[in-house]
Amino acid sequence: MSCYIRHLKGIFEEAGIELTPANKKEIDRTLHRMAGIEYKNCPAAWAQLKQYLADEQKRREIVIKLREALK
């Protein structure tokens, strides 16, 4: 499982998502898709996500997309 997930606690809180063992893999796959990175390439996904998180508009988009993906 992606080690970067732990760094996204604030994003999950904003999105109203409780990270559980049952949904962790789905969240990881969703984040890889958002980053445009092939699943399981965690270093590349994290590098892209860090860039997105530095931009407030893109950060909000991630929160919205996570909410929608995990309804």
MOFEN-V697201 format. One record per helix or strand of 3 or more residues. SS is the DSSP state (2 for helix, 1 for strand). FROM is the first residue (numbers start at 1). TO is the last residue. Records with the same first field share a line. If there is no record, write none. Layout:
SS = FROM-TO ; FROM-TO
This chain:
2 = 3-15 ; 24-35 ; 42-53 ; 56-69
